[in-house]
Amino acid sequence: ALTCVHNWMGTWTSTVDAYIALTEFARQKYIEGGIPADKIRVKPNFVEYDPGEGRGQGRDALYVCRLSVEKGLDTLLEAWENIGSRLPLKIIGDGPLSDMVVQAAAKNSAIEWLGRQPMDTDYDFMGDAMVLVFPSKRYETFGRVAIEAFAKGTPVVAANIGAIAELIDTHKTGLLFEPGNSQSLIAKIDWVLSHTQDVLSMRKQTREHYQRKFTASANHNILMDIYHQVSNRQSILAVK
């Protein structure tokens, strides 16, 4: 009801000077919802402190997220029935589908469930993994775990959907597969396994991408630019 009142009053279009969206994908959704395009700026999330570049010495894939349907866990487990020991899978997290993971790990020795771990431990696993897998089947507001992997220099194999797809530069910071399609995910993992030198090159590009866009200092600069743009606009309007 309150939202309807503000829509009627024109609050969102007339009294708010600027909105910040995490991705261009989100920005377009807000525009579709009626927010003026010239009021929406894009500023991504960031990794608060640099965890340092990982070694990438482990020959495994990593999933770090909530164990739930919308995160694409079923797609992930189905894919690993085929992939198996060609690229062992470590799963970090907890959630309503934890029993499904336990059963999958019991049947497939290539799958290891580590439960919920401290952030520093997550980073250690990220830094050693060959790739991080992000199989969400629904829109994400951003996909922070992807840029955490970038910070460690680890490429991301992600579902081609919404905001997470925007974070991936194909064959530079990762690969994209069709959401909910385990065969598509298998194909991307097969590419990773047959292009190990390219994956090593991607590690360097991924780390550089993080340093350019997702550090605290880079994020601070973007935020200050937004503040200055809004301030300058208000100054011009005040003179008029």
Summary of the structure (lengths in Angstrom):
residues: 240
radius of gyration: 20.3
end to end distance: 35.8
largest distance: 71.2
contacts: 760
relative contact order: 0.15
helix: 54%
strand: 14%
